């Protein structure tokens, strides 16, 4: 086939899902050179879900802060949750990124009672 007769093709993949309010998940990992900072991200979610998210500032080479849903802190201590988020998040994040993450926490309880 000559260049004048070339065929162009494009492959398109589309994933559709329901729009969520607010348009984020449970967690935002904000890089220290991201287009918006953690305070702006929190203001954005506060418009749609007032007082549901908290900012945790980081002393980290490229992550400035983590914005997380406050309800998660009633299920897991903040220190353990932040450690887990950092361990996994820093594998894919960089200074320019804002990563959204969803986390599912299941608490298992087993107790014995006297009969």
FENBELUR-V529978 format. One record per backbone hydrogen bond with DSSP energy under -0.5 kcal/mol. NH is the residue of the N-H (numbers start at 0). CO is the residue of the C=O. If there is no record, write none. Layout:
# FENBELUR-V529978
NH|CO + NH|CO
This chain:
# FENBELUR-V529978
4|1 + 5|2 + 11|9 + 23|21 + 25|100 + 26|100 + 27|66 + 28|98 + 29|27 + 29|64 + 30|28 + 30|96 + 31|61 + 32|94 + 33|30 + 34|95 + 40|36 + 41|37 + 42|38 + 43|39 + 44|40 + 45|41 + 46|42 + 47|43 + 48|44 + 51|48 + 53|67 + 55|65 + 56|54 + 57|63 + 59|57 + 63|29 + 63|61 + 64|29 + 65|55 + 66|27 + 67|53 + 67|65 + 68|25 + 69|51 + 71|68 + 72|69 + 73|70 + 74|71 + 75|71 + 80|76 + 81|77 + 82|78 + 83|79 + 84|80 + 85|81 + 86|82 + 87|83 + 88|84 + 89|85 + 90|87 + 91|88 + 92|88 + 96|93 + 98|28 + 100|26 + 104|102 + 105|103 + 107|105
